């Protein structure tokens, strides 16, 4: 080959080599410079993980420091969506088989977080039993992207007895994610009760670990960490011993009533509330039936919640604050105060009760006549309360007028939410008057409406909490303190963040003579020879002032049974209200339970103090 040709071919080969080298250099420049950060991120995504560390929720204690809610460490199964790669379907099927769960639950969890957190573990199964954790570790080679962690899990040592106060946790909803910053779809959030109302305090701040992982997305080395900050602790006003006793007593009383074969209808649920009359602090708040908040944290949470929602007894419904019922005769002290303050009667006025009163052209009959019993005959204000004489209150209420009755009721805390620090908020109740009836029923007010309200019937509605507030106000001669459940909020370092001070919600001005009359009447209800609660409190060593109530509900059902009181009658400390839906007579159904609750509060033997 001539030298010239050889030289030409060498130049061509050199140019080709230079072109290839230039192409490679350009590609390297593109990969390393132009897209370098992108590929570095992908490499780190495959090698590094930023693991979230859940913060322990704040501990909740009762007024004496006993634990109502705390945390324990438990195994949690999490999935790193970005670590599944092409084996996603097989991994999901294997995990579902080990966990005895449906694929849908796993896919739903992945769908909720794989876009936002592709390389962070998403918690799918919480509180996994140790034997399941062992099974997962034995098959870790078959489960790339699946991580077994330990995290704090909520625990409620008091169980059912405090459920309606504390509430329960559920997975964060879309609304939660929009309302709270930094929340993820696999976070547990307070849904009801104190857990919801104080969620921002209880939650704490999440921590992080930067770790290096192997091909199975298993951590092999910690590169750095930020520890989580626990949530704030809460100190409640609840007395756990009293709360447990009230829950047990209410359940036993309802079960006793259920066993009565002579009843027209079975009892429903019930509620019991105990308030400190001098501060408004809630010492016990019980709604029956209840539920176990611990079961919302287990693998059965979905099935358990569905069963509770389908239960006709409505165990998720907090009757103590959300229930609204006609108060029956337990409302009569309000009517009497209104009549005395309006000057339409005197404490010593003698009224001859015939068992029938004509109001606005209608005949209203006393409960004694309905039962075939003789009417009360001559009574004064104290005797009318003691014996719960309906026709006396029909007449006195009509004399006073609905506006005076309504104003007195509102001044004693009825007809509006009291602002209790719990979720969902309390029922406002209803104090009807002509304006309310026009607005809600588009009807005129009639004298018969006033007569019905005078004995706690008609459209009148109160909650058990409001009934306890009413009797705390009666005990205080008109001063009603706002009820509250949280006494203090404590930061993780032990510093008090918030301490509750008693706050006057409302007050009723009335003469000393009016208060004395009402107090003597309420004391006679319990200790008088004809008192409607005398049998339930026979032999009780502490003076109690209270009132029974039997509120008609329509149909062939038993009346709602009420008893509300304060004690000691001479130096009041607490007010108590007990409601039993369709319980029957207040004196026979609700008063015995209230007696036992008061015995528990005063440290008395229930069987010895109450018949």
C-alpha positions in Angstrom: 0.0 0.0 0.0 1.4 3.4 -0.9 2.5 5.6 1.9 0.1 8.3 0.9 -2.9 5.9 1.2 -1.7 4.5 4.5 -1.4 8.1 5.8 -4.9 9.0 4.6 -6.4 6.0 6.3 -4.6 6.7 9.5 -6.0 10.3 9.5 -9.5 8.9 8.9 -9.1 6.4 11.8 -7.9 9.1 14.1 -10.8 11.3 13.2 -13.2 8.5 14.0 -11.5 7.8 17.3 -11.6 11.5 18.1 -15.3 11.6 17.2 -16.0 8.6 19.5 -14.0 10.1 22.3 -15.8 13.4 21.8 -19.2 11.6 21.9 -18.2 9.8 25.1 -17.0 13.0 26.7 -20.2 14.7 25.8 -22.2 11.9 27.2 -20.2 11.9 30.4 -20.6 15.7 30.6 -24.4 15.2 30.2 -24.6 12.5 32.8 -22.3 14.0 35.4 -22.8 17.7 34.9 -26.2 18.3 33.3 -28.1 15.3 35.0 -25.6 14.6 37.8 -27.8 15.7 40.7 -30.7 13.6 39.3 -28.7 10.4 39.1 -27.0 11.1 42.4 -30.5 11.4 43.9 -31.5 8.1 42.4 -28.3 6.4 43.7 -28.9 7.8 47.1 -32.5 6.7 46.9 -31.3 3.2 46.3 -28.6 3.3 49.0 -29.7 5.9 51.6 -33.0 6.1 53.5 -34.4 8.9 55.6 -36.4 7.0 58.2 -39.0 8.8 60.1 -39.1 8.2 63.9 -42.6 8.5 65.4 -42.8 10.8 68.5 -44.4 9.2 71.6 -47.8 10.9 72.3 -48.0 12.7 75.5 -49.1 10.8 78.6 -52.5 11.5 80.0 -53.0 11.2 83.8 -55.9 11.6 86.2 -56.1 14.2 88.9 -54.0 12.0 91.2 -51.3 11.3 88.6 -52.5 7.8 87.7 -51.9 6.9 84.0 -55.0 6.9 81.7 -53.1 6.8 78.4 -49.4 6.1 77.7 -47.3 4.3 75.1 -45.5 1.0 74.7 -43.0 -0.2 72.1 -44.5 -2.6 69.5 -43.4 -4.1 66.2 -44.6 -2.3 63.0 -44.5 -3.6 59.5 -43.6 -0.8 57.0 -43.0 -0.8 53.2 -40.6 1.4 51.2 -42.6 1.9 48.0 -39.4 2.8 46.0 -37.8 -0.5 47.2 -40.4 -2.8 45.7 -39.3 -2.2 42.1 -40.5 -4.8 39.6 -41.3 -7.3 42.4 -44.2 -5.3 43.8 -47.0 -7.7 43.1 -45.1 -10.7 44.5 -44.0 -8.9 47.6 -47.5 -7.6 48.3 -48.9 -11.2 47.9 -46.3 -12.7 50.2 -46.8 -10.1 52.9 -50.6 -10.4 52.7 -50.2 -14.2 53.2 -48.0 -13.8 56.2 -50.2 -11.1 57.8 -53.4 -13.0 57.0 -54.7 -9.8 55.4 -56.1 -8.8 52.1 -54.0 -7.2 49.4 -56.4 -4.3 49.2 -55.3 -3.0 52.7 -51.6 -3.0 51.6 -52.3 -1.5 48.2 -54.4 1.3 49.9 -51.6 2.1 52.3 -49.1 2.3 49.4 -51.3 4.4 47.3 -51.6 6.9 50.1 -47.9 7.6 50.4 -45.8 6.2 47.5 -45.8 9.5 45.5 -44.9 11.7 48.4 -42.6 9.4 50.3 -41.2 6.8 47.8 -38.1 6.1 49.8 -39.5 6.4 53.3 -41.2 3.4 55.1 -45.0 3.6 55.1 -46.4 1.9 58.2 -49.0 -0.7 57.1 -49.4 -3.1 60.1 -49.1 -1.8 63.7 -48.7 -3.8 66.9 -47.6 -7.0 65.2 -47.3 -10.0 67.4 -43.8 -11.3 68.1 -44.4 -14.6 66.3 -45.4 -12.7 63.1 -42.3 -10.5 63.4 -40.2 -13.6 63.6 -41.9 -15.0 60.5 -41.2 -11.8 58.6 -37.5 -11.9 59.6 -37.2 -15.5 58.4 -38.5 -14.6 55.0 -36.7 -11.2 54.7 -35.0 -12.4 51.5 -38.4 -12.8 49.8 -39.6 -9.4 51.0 -37.5 -6.6 49.5 -38.8 -3.2 50.5 -40.5 -4.6 53.7 -39.1 -3.2 56.9 -39.8 -4.4 60.5 -39.6 -1.4 62.9 -40.4 -0.7 66.5 -42.5 2.4 67.3 -44.5 3.7 70.3 -48.1 2.5 70.3 -50.9 4.1 72.4 -52.1 2.2 75.4 -55.2 2.8 77.5 -54.8 1.0 80.9 -58.2 2.1 82.1 -59.9 0.7 79.0 -63.6 1.1 78.6 -64.3 3.1 81.7 -62.6 6.3 80.4 -63.2 5.7 76.7 -65.7 8.6 76.1 -63.4 11.0 77.9 -60.1 10.1 76.2 -61.6 9.1 72.8 -59.6 7.0 70.3 -57.1 7.3 67.5 -57.5 6.5 63.8 -55.4 6.9 60.6 -55.2 10.5 59.4 -57.9 11.5 57.0 -57.6 13.9 54.0 -59.1 16.6 56.2 -56.4 15.9 58.9 -53.6 16.1 56.4 -55.0 19.5 55.2 -55.5 20.8 58.8 -52.3 19.7 60.4 -48.8 20.4 59.0 -46.3 17.5 58.8 -48.8 14.7 59.0 -48.6 11.6 56.8 -51.3 9.2 55.6 -50.0 6.5 58.0 -50.1 8.7 61.1 -52.6 8.0 63.9 -54.6 11.1 64.8 -57.0 11.7 67.7 -60.5 11.3 66.4 -62.7 12.0 69.5 -62.4 13.0 73.1 -59.4 14.5 74.7 -57.2 12.9 72.1 -58.8 15.0 69.5 -59.3 18.2 71.4 -55.7 18.3 72.5 -54.1 16.7 69.4 -51.6 19.6 68.8 -50.3 19.2 72.3 -50.3 15.4 72.5 -48.6 14.7 69.1 -45.0 15.7 69.6 -42.4 16.2 66.9 -41.2 13.5 64.6 -37.5 12.5 64.5 -35.4 11.1 61.7 -32.5 8.7 60.9 -30.4 8.8 57.8 -29.4 5.2 57.2 -27.6 3.2 54.5 -29.5 0.2 53.3 -28.7 -3.0 51.4 -30.4 -4.3 48.3 -33.4 -5.5 50.4 -33.9 -1.9 51.8 -32.7 -3.2 55.2 -30.8 -0.6 57.2 -27.1 -1.6 57.6 -25.6 1.7 59.0 -26.9 4.8 60.7 -25.3 7.9 59.2 -27.0 10.5 61.4 -30.2 11.1 63.4 -32.5 13.7 64.9 -34.4 12.3 68.0 -38.1 12.8 68.2 -39.7 15.2 70.8 -42.4 13.6 72.9 -45.8 15.2 73.0 -47.0 17.2 76.0 -48.5 15.4 79.0 -52.0 16.2 80.2 -53.3 16.1 83.8 -57.1 15.7 83.8 -59.6 16.5 86.5 -61.0 13.0 86.4 -60.6 10.8 89.5 -59.9 7.3 88.0 -61.4 5.5 91.0 -64.6 7.5 90.9 -64.7 7.1 87.1 -64.4 3.4 87.3 -66.9 3.1 90.1 -69.5 5.3 88.2 -69.0 3.2 85.0 -69.5 0.0 86.9 -72.5 1.2 88.8 -74.2 2.5 85.7 -73.7 -0.8 83.9 -74.9 -2.8 86.8 -78.0 -0.7 87.3 -78.9 -1.0 83.6 -78.3 -4.7 83.6 -80.5 -5.0 86.7 -83.3 -3.1 85.0 -83.0 -5.3 81.9 -83.7 -8.4 84.1 -87.1 -7.0 85.2 -89.7 -9.1 83.3 -92.5 -6.6 84.2 -91.1 -3.7 82.1 -92.9 -2.4 79.1 -89.6 -1.8 77.2 -85.9 -2.5 77.9 -83.7 0.3 79.1 -81.4 2.0 76.7 -78.0 3.5 77.5 -77.2 5.9 80.3 -74.8 8.5 81.6 -73.4 9.8 84.9 -71.6 13.1 85.5 -69.9 14.3 88.7 -68.8 17.9 89.0 -66.9 19.9 91.6 -69.4 22.6 92.5 -66.7 25.1 93.5 -64.6 24.9 90.3 -66.5 23.1 87.5 -63.8 20.4 87.4 -65.3 17.1 86.0 -64.6 14.3 88.5 -66.4 11.6 86.5 -68.0 11.5 83.1 -69.5 8.2 81.9 -71.5 7.2 78.9 -72.9 3.6 78.7 -72.4 1.5 76.7 -68.8 2.3 75.9 -66.0 0.8 73.8 -62.4 -0.3 74.2 -60.1 2.4 72.6 -57.2 -0.2 72.7 -58.9 -2.2 69.9 -58.8 0.8 67.5 -55.0 0.3 67.5 -55.0 -3.4 66.7 -55.3 -5.3 63.4 -59.0 -5.6 64.0 -59.6 -1.9 64.1 -61.7 -1.8 60.9 -64.0 -4.6 61.9 -64.3 -3.3 65.4 -65.3 0.2 64.3 -67.8 -1.3 61.8 -69.3 -3.4 64.6 -69.6 -0.4 66.9 -71.3 1.7 64.2 -73.9 -1.1 63.6 -74.7 -1.6 67.3 -78.2 -0.3 67.9 -77.1 0.8 71.4 -74.8 3.4 69.8 -71.7 2.8 72.0 -69.7 5.5 70.1 -72.3 8.1 71.1 -71.3 10.1 74.2 -74.6 10.5 76.0 -73.1 12.4 78.8 -72.4 15.5 76.7 -74.1 14.9 73.3 -77.4 13.4 74.4 -80.3 15.8 74.7 -83.4 14.7 76.7 -86.4 16.1 78.4 -85.4 16.5 82.1 -88.8 15.7 83.6 -89.3 16.7 87.2 -85.6 17.3 87.8 -86.3 20.7 86.1 -88.9 21.7 88.7 -86.5 23.7 90.9 -86.0 26.1 87.9 -89.8 26.6 87.7 -90.1 27.2 91.4 -87.2 29.8 91.4 -88.9 31.6 88.5 -92.3 31.7 90.3 -90.8 32.8 93.7 -88.7 35.5 92.1 -91.6 36.8 90.0 -93.6 37.1 93.2 -96.5 35.0 91.9 -96.3 32.7 94.9 -94.8 32.6 98.4 -92.8 29.8 100.0 -95.7 29.3 102.5 -98.6 29.6 100.1 -100.8 26.6 100.4 -101.9 25.1 97.2 -104.6 22.4 97.2 -103.4 19.8 94.7 -106.4 17.9 93.2 -104.4 16.0 90.7 -105.8 18.0 87.8 -105.1 21.6 86.5 -106.9 23.4 83.8 -104.5 25.4 81.7 -105.6 27.2 78.5 -108.7 25.2 78.3 -106.9 21.9 78.6 -106.8 19.5 81.6 -103.3 18.5 82.8 -103.2 15.5 85.2 -100.7 14.7 87.9 -98.7 11.5 87.8 -100.5 10.3 90.9 -103.8 10.4 89.2 -102.4 8.5 86.2 -101.4 5.7 88.5 -104.7 5.6 90.3 -103.2 7.2 93.5 -104.9 10.0 95.5 -103.8 13.6 94.8 -101.4 15.3 97.1 -103.9 17.7 98.6 -102.6 20.8 100.4 -99.0 21.5 99.8 -96.6 24.4 100.0 -93.5 25.0 97.9 -91.2 22.6 99.9 -93.8 19.8 100.0 -94.5 20.3 96.3 -90.8 19.7 95.5 -90.6 16.8 98.0 -93.6 15.0 96.5 -93.1 16.2 92.9 -96.6 17.5 92.6 -97.2 18.2 88.9 -100.4 20.3 89.2 -98.6 22.7 91.6 -95.9 23.3 89.0 -98.4 23.6 86.1 -100.1 26.4 88.0 -97.0 28.2 89.3 -95.2 27.9 86.0 -98.2 29.4 84.2 -98.3 32.2 86.7 -94.6 33.0 86.3 -94.8 32.8 82.5 -92.5 31.1 80.0 -90.1 34.0 79.6 -89.3 34.0 83.3 -88.8 30.2 83.3 -86.6 30.4 80.2 -84.5 33.3 81.6 -84.0 31.4 84.9 -82.9 28.2 83.0 -80.4 30.0 80.8 -79.0 31.9 83.8 -78.3 28.4 85.4 -76.3 27.2 82.3 -79.0 25.5 80.2 -79.7 26.0 76.5 -76.1 26.5 75.3 -72.8 24.7 75.1 -70.7 25.2 78.1 -67.4 24.9 76.2 -66.2 21.7 77.7 -62.7 20.9 76.3 -63.6 17.8 74.5 -64.5 16.7 70.9 -67.1 16.6 69.5 -68.6 19.6 71.3 -71.5 19.2 73.7 -75.2 19.4 72.7 -76.6 22.9 73.3 -79.9 21.6 74.5 -83.2 23.5 74.0 -84.9 26.1 76.3 -88.1 26.7 74.3 -90.0 30.0 74.3 -92.3 31.8 71.8 -89.5 33.0 69.6 -87.9 29.5 69.5 -91.2 27.9 68.5 -91.9 30.5 65.8 -88.4 29.9 64.4 -88.3 26.1 64.6 -91.9 25.0 64.3 -93.6 28.1 62.7 -96.3 27.9 65.4 -97.7 30.1 68.1 -97.0 29.5 71.8 -99.9 28.3 73.9 -100.4 28.2 77.7 -100.2 24.4 77.5 -96.7 24.8 76.2 -95.7 26.7 79.3 -97.4 24.0 81.5 -95.4 21.3 79.8 -92.1 23.1 80.2 -92.9 23.8 83.9 -92.6 20.1 84.7 -89.6 19.5 82.4 -91.5 18.2 79.3 -92.5 19.6 75.9 -89.6 20.7 73.7 -87.3 21.2 76.6 -84.0 19.3 76.3 -80.9 19.1 78.4 -77.8 16.9 78.5 -76.6 15.0 81.6 -73.6 17.4 81.8 -76.0 20.4 81.8 -78.1 18.7 84.5 -75.0 18.4 86.7 -74.2 22.0 86.0 -77.7 23.0 86.9 -77.5 21.3 90.3 -74.0 22.7 90.9 -75.5 26.1 90.3 -78.3 25.4 92.7 -75.8 24.3 95.3 -73.9 27.6 94.8 -77.0 29.7 95.0 -76.8 30.7 91.4 -73.1 30.6 90.4 -72.4 28.1 87.6 -68.7 27.4 86.9 -67.6 26.4 83.4 -66.9 22.6 83.4 -63.5 21.4 82.3 -61.5 18.2 81.9 -57.9 19.2 81.5 -56.3 20.7 84.6 -52.8 21.2 83.2 -50.6 20.8 80.1 -47.0 19.8 80.8 -44.1 20.2 78.3 -41.7 17.3 77.8 -39.1 19.0 80.1 -41.7 19.2 82.9 -42.5 22.8 82.5 -46.2 23.7 82.9 -47.5 25.2 79.7 -51.1 25.7 80.8 -52.9 25.5 84.2 -56.7 25.8 84.4 -58.3 28.3 86.6 -62.0 28.1 87.5 -64.2 30.4 85.4 -67.7 31.5 86.2 -69.9 30.7 83.2 -73.1 32.4 84.3 -74.9 33.4 87.5 -78.5 33.8 88.7 -79.5 36.5 91.1 -82.2 35.4 93.5 -83.3 36.3 97.1 -82.0 34.3 100.1 -85.6 33.3 100.8 -86.0 31.8 97.3 -82.8 29.8 97.6 -83.6 28.6 101.1 -87.0 27.3 99.9 -85.5 25.5 96.9 -82.7 24.0 99.1 -85.2 22.8 101.8 -87.4 21.2 99.1 -84.5 19.4 97.4 -83.3 18.1 100.8 -86.9 16.9 101.5 -86.9 14.9 98.2 -84.1 12.7 99.7 -84.8 12.7 103.4 -88.4 13.7 103.8 -91.1 11.2 104.8 -92.8 11.6 101.4 -89.7 12.3 99.3 -89.6 10.6 95.9 -85.9 9.6 96.5 -86.2 8.7 100.2 -86.1 4.9 99.6 -82.9 5.1 97.4 -81.1 7.1 100.1 -82.5 5.5 103.3 -79.7 5.5 105.8 -77.2 7.4 103.7 -75.0 9.1 106.3 -74.3 12.3 104.4 -77.1 14.8 103.8 -78.0 15.0 100.0 -80.3 17.5 98.2 -81.6 16.3 94.9 -84.6 15.7 92.6 -85.9 12.7 90.7 -87.3 13.0 87.2 -89.3 10.7 84.9 -89.5 12.2 81.4 -92.1 10.9 79.1 -90.8 9.8 75.6 -94.0 8.8 73.8 -95.2 5.4 72.6 -95.3 2.4 74.8 -91.8 2.9 76.2 -90.7 3.5 79.7 -89.8 7.1 80.8 -86.3 8.3 80.9 -85.1 8.1 84.5 -83.2 11.1 86.0 -81.7 11.9 89.4 -79.6 15.0 90.0 -78.3 16.2 93.3 -75.5 17.9 95.3 -73.8 16.8 98.5 -73.3 17.4 101.3 -76.5 19.4 101.3 -75.2 21.9 104.0 -71.6 22.3 102.5 -71.8 21.2 98.9 -68.7 19.7 97.3 -70.0 17.8 94.2 -73.1 17.7 92.0 -74.1 14.4 90.3 -76.5 13.7 87.5 -77.6 10.2 86.4 -79.7 9.4 83.4 -81.0 6.0 82.2 -82.8 6.0 78.9 -86.2 4.3 79.2 -85.2 3.4 82.8 -88.6 4.1 84.3 -89.1 6.1 87.5 -86.3 8.4 88.5 -86.7 7.4 92.1 -86.5 3.7 91.4 -84.1 3.6 88.5 -81.7 6.5 88.6 -81.6 7.5 92.3 -80.2 4.2 93.5 -77.3 4.5 91.0 -76.6 8.1 92.1 -76.6 7.0 95.7 -73.8 4.5 95.0 -71.9 7.0 92.9 -72.0 9.5 95.9 -70.9 6.7 98.2 -67.9 6.0 96.0 -67.0 9.7 96.0 -67.2 10.0 99.8 -65.3 6.7 100.3 -68.3 4.8 101.8 -69.2 1.2 101.4 -71.8 1.1 98.7 -73.8 -1.8 100.1 -73.8 -0.3 103.5 -74.6 3.3 102.6 -77.2 2.6 99.9 -80.2 0.2 100.2 
